[in-house]
Amino acid sequence: MTHDASASLKDTVLAVNDDLPIRTDKPVHSGKVRSVYWLTEADSKRLIEEKGYDVAGDAPLAIMVISDRISAFDCIWTGEGGVKGVPGKGAALNAISNHWFKLFREQGLADSHILDIPHPFVWIVQKAKPVMIEAICRQYITGSMWRAYSKGEREFCGIQIPDGLTKDQRLPELLITPSTKGILTGVPGVPEQDDVNITRANIEQSYQAFNFRSADDIDSYERLLKEGFNVISGELEKLDQIFVDTKFEFGFVTDKAGNEKLIYMDEVGTPDSSRIWDGDSYRQGEIVENSKEGFRQFLLNHFDDADILLNKDRMDERSALARDNELPMQALMDISNTYTNIAEKITGKKIQLSANPKAEIIDVLREQYDLIAD
């Protein structure tokens, strides 16, 4: 790729998303991919009135801005020529999530935290009380679950799995294998670390620690998890794509009428939070990933010592590897194609690359929402 080509791509990539002049009186919260700007109380109130959002009049609102950064193995990776993300990735992820959230609403499942979509990179969201669970659903045995199974483990999150399964096989039933979201302290039987596997019994014994209001909420979360999985799986099947496994997140919000309800939050059914396989290839005994898993495999093959990426005790080396190595531009374009192709398949619409996403976001938030601090 020529220098000019990577220079022009550089402009289309939104790598830094925590420096927008959005009016806020709180620190900007940045995750691996998204940044959250909490609006002032006055702006939240004003927007709720002006736009008629179905939330309590005093609900805190935030602007959530996605980026094109790519995170894998807990590190952010960059490409040669100073390209700090994957062209089209942010727009593709948001478009896919928007599509599924809309479908969930139409089919009567549950709402999401999204109130408004001013720009392909931007969501206006309501503050939710998060359920402290990474809600993971698995329809096939692969990845970390297969690695553990092949070493003889037969119990996952308190569920017994039969002998005789083979790698990448469809499981006898859809499995819910939850883990903790954040570090929970003082919960019996749950180690005080992030992302540790838990059982349904753990959740039942300490439901309040996970932010559930009652034991009945556990049934609701499981129902929404399975229904959401099945809706996406059924739609992907029509495109001859296999929904292998995914992670959902949930939270509680209060609507305008004062009802507290469980909603979907974060993102759903994206190539970042799910594994998606090509159906035709799978039937021929080959796995073709239409998700971030393909990028993870690339990294494992690209570096001489794959253990650095897999071994949590070598985190310092891993961080240095990500910091000091620009990846070949072709690798970023491959993952860009994966993301945009699957997004276009799912939504039936073209993913447009913004020439200057940051300027566009500022314009729309200034002109249509009056949220830019001048």
C-alpha positions in Angstrom: 0.0 0.0 0.0 1.4 3.4 -1.0 2.1 6.1 1.6 -0.7 8.3 0.0 -3.2 5.4 0.4 -2.3 4.8 4.0 -2.4 8.6 4.6 -5.9 9.0 3.2 -7.0 5.9 5.2 -5.6 7.5 8.3 -8.1 10.3 8.0 -11.1 7.9 7.7 -10.1 6.1 10.9 -11.4 7.4 14.2 -8.7 6.2 16.6 -8.9 8.8 19.4 -12.5 9.4 20.6 -12.1 10.9 24.0 -11.1 14.4 22.9 -14.4 15.7 21.4 -15.6 19.1 22.6 -18.8 17.6 24.0 -20.2 19.6 26.9 -19.7 17.6 30.1 -18.9 18.2 33.7 -17.5 14.7 34.4 -14.3 13.0 33.2 -14.7 11.2 29.9 -14.8 7.4 30.4 -12.9 5.5 27.7 -13.0 1.7 27.2 -11.1 -0.4 24.7 -13.3 0.8 21.8 -16.0 3.3 23.1 -15.8 6.6 25.0 -18.6 7.9 27.1 -19.4 11.5 27.7 -21.9 12.1 30.5 -24.1 15.1 29.7 -24.8 17.9 32.2 -28.0 17.6 34.2 -29.4 20.6 32.2 -28.6 19.1 28.8 -30.0 15.7 29.8 -33.3 17.3 30.9 -33.4 19.5 27.8 -32.9 16.5 25.4 -35.4 14.3 27.2 -38.0 17.1 26.8 -37.1 18.1 23.2 -36.7 14.6 21.8 -39.4 12.9 23.9 -37.2 10.0 25.0 -39.1 7.3 27.0 -37.0 7.8 30.2 -37.5 9.4 33.6 -37.3 13.2 33.4 -34.2 13.3 35.5 -32.4 10.3 33.9 -28.7 11.0 33.2 -27.9 10.7 29.5 -24.6 10.2 27.8 -23.0 10.4 24.4 -21.3 7.2 23.5 -18.7 7.5 20.6 -17.3 4.3 19.1 -13.8 4.3 17.6 -12.1 2.2 14.9 -9.5 0.9 17.4 -9.0 -2.9 17.4 -8.4 -4.7 20.6 -7.4 -8.3 20.9 -5.7 -10.2 23.8 -6.4 -7.1 26.0 -4.2 -4.9 23.8 -4.8 -2.2 21.2 -3.1 -2.9 17.8 -2.1 -0.5 15.1 -1.0 -0.7 11.5 1.9 0.6 9.4 1.9 4.2 8.2 0.5 5.3 11.5 -3.0 3.9 10.9 -4.4 3.5 14.4 -7.4 1.4 13.7 -9.5 -0.5 11.2 -11.3 1.5 8.5 -15.0 0.9 8.7 -14.9 -1.1 11.9 -16.8 1.4 14.2 -19.5 2.1 11.7 -19.9 -1.6 11.0 -20.2 -2.6 14.7 -22.7 0.2 15.4 -24.8 -0.7 12.3 -25.0 -4.4 13.3 -25.9 -3.6 17.0 -28.6 -1.1 15.8 -30.0 -3.7 13.5 -30.4 -6.4 16.2 -31.6 -4.0 18.9 -34.3 -2.8 16.5 -35.3 -6.4 15.8 -35.4 -7.3 19.5 -37.8 -4.3 20.1 -40.0 -5.2 17.1 -40.3 -8.8 18.3 -41.2 -7.7 21.8 -38.0 -8.9 23.6 -36.7 -5.8 25.4 -35.4 -2.3 24.8 -31.8 -1.3 24.7 -29.9 1.6 26.4 -29.8 3.5 23.0 -32.3 6.4 22.8 -31.0 8.0 19.6 -28.4 7.6 16.8 -27.2 11.0 15.6 -24.3 9.6 13.5 -23.0 6.2 12.5 -20.3 6.5 15.2 -22.6 7.9 17.9 -25.3 6.7 20.3 -27.2 8.8 22.8 -27.8 6.4 25.8 -29.5 6.4 29.1 -27.7 5.5 32.3 -28.5 1.9 33.3 -27.7 0.0 36.5 -25.6 -2.8 35.0 -26.1 -6.5 35.8 -22.6 -7.5 36.8 -22.5 -10.5 34.5 -20.9 -11.1 31.1 -23.8 -13.2 29.8 -22.2 -15.7 27.4 -24.2 -18.1 25.2 -22.6 -21.0 23.3 -24.1 -23.1 20.6 -20.9 -24.8 19.5 -17.8 -26.1 21.4 -14.8 -24.1 20.3 -12.2 -21.6 21.7 -11.5 -21.6 25.4 -14.3 -24.1 26.1 -12.8 -26.6 23.6 -9.3 -26.1 25.1 -10.6 -26.9 28.6 -12.8 -29.8 27.3 -9.9 -31.4 25.4 -7.9 -31.4 28.7 -10.6 -33.4 30.3 -12.9 -30.8 31.9 -16.6 -31.8 31.7 -18.2 -29.1 33.9 -18.6 -25.6 32.7 -20.2 -22.9 34.9 -21.9 -25.8 36.9 -23.2 -27.5 33.7 -22.2 -31.1 33.0 -21.1 -31.6 29.3 -21.2 -35.1 27.8 -18.1 -37.0 26.7 -17.4 -37.6 23.0 -17.7 -34.1 21.6 -15.4 -33.0 18.8 -13.9 -29.6 18.2 -16.3 -27.1 16.6 -19.2 -29.4 17.0 -22.7 -28.1 17.6 -23.6 -28.6 21.3 -26.6 -30.7 22.3 -28.3 -27.5 23.6 -27.6 -23.8 23.9 -25.4 -23.2 26.9 -25.3 -20.2 29.2 -21.8 -19.9 30.6 -21.7 -16.6 32.5 -18.6 -14.8 34.0 -18.2 -11.8 36.2 -18.2 -8.3 34.8 -15.8 -6.3 36.9 -14.4 -7.5 40.3 -17.0 -8.5 42.9 -15.9 -8.7 46.5 -17.4 -10.8 49.3 -19.5 -13.1 47.1 -19.2 -16.7 48.4 -17.6 -19.1 45.9 -16.7 -16.3 43.4 -13.0 -15.3 43.2 -12.3 -11.6 43.5 -11.2 -11.1 39.9 -12.7 -9.8 36.6 -14.0 -12.2 34.0 -14.2 -15.3 36.2 -16.6 -18.1 35.3 -19.6 -18.4 37.6 -22.6 -20.8 38.0 -26.3 -20.2 38.2 -26.1 -21.3 41.8 -23.5 -18.5 42.5 -25.9 -16.0 41.0 -29.0 -17.3 42.9 -27.1 -17.3 46.3 -25.9 -13.7 45.9 -28.3 -12.2 43.3 -28.1 -8.7 44.9 -24.3 -8.6 44.4 -24.9 -9.0 40.7 -27.4 -6.1 40.8 -30.5 -8.2 40.4 -33.6 -7.0 42.4 -35.0 -10.5 43.0 -34.3 -14.1 42.1 -37.0 -13.8 39.4 -34.7 -11.4 37.5 -32.3 -14.3 36.9 -35.1 -16.1 34.9 -35.7 -12.8 32.9 -32.0 -12.4 32.1 -31.7 -16.0 30.9 -34.9 -15.7 28.9 -33.7 -12.5 27.2 -30.3 -14.0 26.6 -31.8 -17.1 24.9 -34.4 -15.2 22.9 -31.8 -12.7 21.8 -29.5 -15.4 20.7 -32.2 -17.3 18.8 -33.4 -14.2 17.0 -29.9 -13.4 15.8 -29.1 -17.1 15.0 -32.3 -17.4 12.9 -31.6 -14.3 10.9 -27.9 -15.3 10.3 -29.1 -18.7 9.2 -31.0 -17.0 6.4 -27.6 -15.6 5.2 -26.0 -19.0 5.6 -24.0 -17.8 8.6 -23.6 -19.7 11.8 -24.0 -17.9 15.2 -21.5 -19.8 17.2 -21.3 -18.0 20.5 -21.8 -14.5 21.9 -21.7 -12.2 24.9 -24.6 -10.0 26.0 -24.8 -7.4 28.7 -27.9 -6.3 30.6 -28.9 -3.4 32.9 -31.9 -1.9 34.6 -33.5 1.5 33.6 -36.7 3.4 34.5 -39.0 4.6 31.8 -41.1 7.7 31.7 -44.0 6.0 33.5 -41.7 5.0 36.4 -41.4 1.3 35.5 -38.1 -0.3 36.1 -37.2 -2.8 33.4 -34.3 -5.0 32.2 -32.7 -3.9 28.9 -30.0 -5.0 26.6 -26.9 -2.8 26.7 -23.4 -2.4 25.2 -23.5 -4.1 21.8 -25.1 -7.3 20.6 -24.4 -9.9 17.9 -21.3 -8.1 16.5 -18.1 -9.6 15.2 -16.4 -8.2 18.2 -18.7 -9.8 20.8 -19.5 -13.0 18.9 -18.1 -15.8 16.7 -19.8 -16.1 13.3 -18.8 -18.8 10.9 -19.6 -19.2 7.2 -22.2 -22.0 6.8 -21.0 -23.4 3.4 -17.4 -23.7 4.6 -18.5 -25.3 7.9 -20.4 -28.0 6.0 -17.2 -28.8 4.1 -15.3 -29.2 7.3 -13.6 -25.8 7.2 -13.9 -22.9 9.6 -14.1 -19.5 8.0 -14.4 -16.8 10.7 -16.6 -13.7 9.9 -15.6 -12.2 13.3 -12.7 -10.8 15.2 -11.6 -14.4 15.8 -9.9 -14.3 12.4 -7.8 -11.3 13.6 -6.8 -13.2 16.8 -5.7 -16.2 14.6 -3.7 -13.8 12.4 -1.9 -12.4 15.5 -1.1 -15.9 16.9 0.5 -16.8 13.5 2.2 -13.5 12.9 4.4 -13.5 16.0 7.0 -16.1 16.7 6.0 -16.8 20.3 2.2 -17.2 20.5 2.5 -17.9 24.2 3.0 -14.2 24.9 -0.5 -13.6 23.6 -2.1 -16.5 25.5 -0.2 -16.4 28.8 -1.7 -13.9 31.3 1.7 -13.9 33.3 3.4 -12.3 30.2 1.2 -9.3 30.0 4.2 -6.8 30.1 5.7 -8.5 27.1 2.4 -8.6 25.4 1.8 -4.8 25.9 5.3 -4.2 24.5 4.5 -6.4 21.5 1.4 -4.4 20.7 3.1 -1.0 21.3 6.3 -1.7 19.3 4.9 -3.6 16.3 2.9 -1.9 13.5 0.9 -4.6 11.7 1.0 -5.0 7.9 -1.7 -2.8 6.4 -3.0 -5.9 4.6 -3.9 -7.5 8.0 -6.0 -4.4 8.9 -7.7 -4.3 5.5 -8.5 -8.0 5.8 -10.3 -7.5 9.2 -11.9 -4.3 7.8 -13.4 -6.4 4.9 -14.6 -9.0 7.4 -16.4 -6.4 9.5 -17.9 -4.4 6.6 -18.9 -7.4 4.6 -20.8 -9.1 7.5 -22.4 -5.7 8.4 -23.6 -5.2 4.9 -24.9 -8.8 4.8 -26.8 -8.4 8.0 -28.2 -4.9 7.4 -28.5 -5.0 3.6 -26.9 -1.5 3.5 -23.5 -0.3 2.4 -21.1 0.8 5.1 -19.9 4.3 4.1 -16.4 5.4 5.2 -16.5 9.0 6.6 -13.9 11.3 5.1 -13.5 13.0 8.5 -15.6 11.3 11.2 -14.6 13.6 14.0 -15.6 16.8 12.2 -19.0 15.2 11.2 -19.7 14.1 14.8 -19.0 17.6 16.1 -21.2 19.2 13.4 -24.2 17.0 14.0 -24.0 17.3 17.8 -23.7 21.1 17.5 -26.4 21.7 14.9 -29.1 19.1 15.9 -28.4 18.6 19.7 -26.6 21.8 20.9 -24.1 19.7 22.8 -20.8 21.2 21.7 -18.9 23.4 24.2 -17.8 26.5 22.3 
